[in-house]
Amino acid sequence: MANGFPKHSRLCGQERIAQLYKEGKRFTAWPLRVTYMPVGDPSSVMSHQVLVWAPKSLFKRAVKRNHLRRLMREAYRLHQDLLSSGPYLIAFNYMDKEEQSYAVIEKAVCKSLKKISGK
């Protein structure tokens, strides 16, 4: 599987995001809160769709928020092959008040992807 992160892999649209947060399951892999939900109709989605989010209430500077989102996307991009079963909608929400290193974020993303896939 290619390690890209194309447009169709990004979770967009208010309805889908609202549905994910309303009906999805949640768990914490510090410093991330992960919300996920299997897609009901696999024909509507080509692959897993991911949303990454760093809150403005914790990080006032856009540079820091963008940096954290970039780290989460990169960790997901490199380890997306850990998700073996059918398509999911996934949201990674950054919760810590301080910026963590890439190693910590990567470990949390790997742990969460393994938990979602049931490994």
PyMOL commands that set and color helices and strands:
alter all, ss='L'
color gray80, all
select helices_A, chain A and resi 7-9+14-23+42-44+62-82+102-117
alter helices_A, ss='H'
color red, helices_A
select strands_A, chain A and resi 25-29+32-38+49-53+88-94
alter strands_A, ss='S'
color yellow, strands_A
deselect
rebuild
show_as cartoon
